[in-house]
Structure formats: structure tokens, C-alpha cells
Amino acid sequence: MLHLRLCASHGFGTPSFRHVGGAMKIAQIAPLYESVPPRLYGGTERIVAHLTDALVELGHEVTLFASAEARTKAHLVPVRDQAIRLDPAPLKSDLAAHLAQLHKVRARRHEFDILHFHIDLLHFPIFTDHAPRTVTTLHGRLDCKDLPAAYACWPQYPLVSISDAQRTPLPQAHWCATIHHGLGLDRSSFSPEPAAEPYLAFLGRISPEKRPDRAIALAKRAGLRLKIAAKVDMVDRPYFREQIEPLLDHPLIEFLGEIGDEDKPAFLGQARALLFPIDWPEPFGLVMIEAMACGTPVIAWRRGSVAEVVEDGVSGFIVEDEAGALTAIRQIGRLDRRQVRATFERRFAAEVMARNYLQLYWRLYRGIEAAPPEAAPDLGRSA
């Protein structure tokens, strides 16, 4: 879904002929914490991978600034030998790595029509003279104390939210669009039926705001197996050790640890439902559409972006509490898994996301404040 607001013209002149229905030159600047796409956990880098490939498939010239092990259809500019999180080096500087990346981007900035940043606001002081030709997608939570003052310092940067709910703490920021995430259409991931031996799935990260304890309690009350595939960050290890690990000693609960993309289709596709029992203002929740891609419905608490992602009664159920979740589990068999997959294809395919971004890129490049949809050029051929 794309919600555009007016973005003022910044006097870059008349666009060249090649952009009228032709290819754009786009730079994608990825975080360096995970590979693109990630080997294991990692939402932002996974979205950058799918967006970049979809833009190339639509006929555009894309350059990806990322770590060297990236797998991409675009031209890769490697800016670190490997992604930071899984680098075994004992001493690493994520700040130094990203500053070196930005130095490379700045040196080549005039080669591109649009620079698309996915690194929060780290680039703001460095690209102020080029801000109108940038897009900054904010992938994280925005209810942090210091963010309003920082965004007020650099109001010239066009910002993209990944849900309308994400904007709530920063209503005055320079929002130009809300564009939901998308994933590639891998039809082999669809499972028309769950496994014969039913189980619920929890996928993602072990942390207090993700509420794995709530998922465990729910599975026990429902009398269903729960499979947990999740990473444990260093900062969350005390929480895991003290609060979650004792709950795993139960015949219905299976902890698998962190899994990669190759294992997700089977893990999600064979589940009766994905549990998304969050207790925080979730900016998007990529795992919800990963489950939908497999045809697996989602049972999610009404927090953050959930109401924008889950179509209640179609692709899952939105609940307010544990009692509502238990009811949803009993009713989950009423949902048509083919309709769940169809919802994913219609709303959350990578091509849908890419075309929405292209519409925004084009408007920013042309400096058009309110171009009617029919005035926009063809934004790419179908893949």
C-alpha cells in the first residue's frame, strides 16, 4: 500500500528523456549488520534484497552498497568483507563500517537519480546538499526519547514509513509515503495443508517485547505443540536464561534456535498458525507476511502495525488478549489457506513494493507535488 503526501520541488531541472518510461539509476544503501539477504535472522536486509532484485527485474539500473557476501541481481559495491553480526572478529566498529560505506556512496552520489537509504538517520549530516534526491525508509521503532529533536534538525529528507502506525511518535516528520514490505513470489513456499500432527509456530527473536512467554502459555492452554525458531541476542540472554528457558521444559514446547531462509517454508508452511503475541508498537512484522506467503494464517495481538497487515478473518485473526487468541486457535481451520496466500500476493509481493517505491522515486525526481496517477510513466515491465 502506498500513501503519498506532497513533496515539494527542489529545482533539479528537467529530467532527461531516458526517464520518461525508461530506466532509473537507483542506489540502495543497506545496513551492514547482516548479509543481503541475511543468512539467518534479519528483517531490514531481507527487504533490501527483495526490493533490489524486484527493481532490477522491472528494468532499472540498481547498485547495492552492502557487505561483500550479498547475493543480488544488482551491481554490488562491497563495503565490508562480511556482515558485522556473524563476523567472528572479537572487536568490531559498526559506526566505522557505516561511515566508510557512506564515504563510498557520497563519492558516487551524482551517478544516481535516487539514493535509497535503509540505515536510519546516520547519513543525514553527510548528504544535506543532496537530500531531495534521497529516500530514507525507517525500519525500526520511533518512540525513542532523542528522535524527535534529531529529525527536527534535518527536516529536508523525504521519509518512508513501513506502516502508518510507525509514524505515531513522529507525526511532524517529513513523511512522503507509507510503503508496506514485500517478498518474492516463491510458489514452492505455499502449503495448502498444515502438517498432519498440528503445531503452532513462533518465529523471530527472543525478547520481552516479542512475548515468547505468552506464546508458550497459549500453546499449553490450547493443548497444541509450539515450535519456537528464534535467535537470542546478547542483550536478551539474561531474559532468555531467567524467564524463557525454564518454560521450555514441557512436552508441548520445542525450541529450535535460529533458522535460515531455506528452513522457513517448511517451518511456517506446516504450522497450523503463526503466533505473533507482541507487546510493543511493532513497525511492521515481516514474519507475518512470511507466514502468509506459505498460506499459514496469523494470530496476532492488536499492537502497532498488526491491523494494517492482517486482514481479520481472511489472513488471520487479530486478538486483544489470551482468551481471544484461544478462540482464534479453535477457529483457525475455518480460514482458507489459498486466500491467505492470495492476500500475500495481492498486497505484499516484492513487485508491489517495488512499484510503489518507483512511483515515489519518480515523483521526487521530477519534483512533482501532486501528479495524477495517469501522468506517471510506466514504472517497469512485469517480471
ABEGO torsion letter per residue (X at the ends): XBBBBBBBBAGAEBBBAAABGBBBBBBBBBBAABBOBBABBEAAAAAAAAAAAAAAAAGBBBBBBBBAABBBABBBBBABABBAAABABABBBAAAAAAAAAAAAAAAAAABABBBBAAEAAAAAAAAAAAAABBBBBABBAABAAAAAAAAABAABBBBBABAAAAAABAABBBABBBBBBBBBBAAABBABBBABBBBBBBEBBBAAAGAAAAAAAAAAAGBBBBBBBBBBAAAAAAAAAAAAAAABBAABBBAEBBBAAAAAAAAAABABBBBABABBBAAGAAAAAAAAAGBBBBBBBBEAAAAABBBGAAEBBBABAAAAAAAAAAAAABBAAAAAAAAAAAABAAAAAAAAAAAAAAAAAGBABBBAAABBBAEBBX
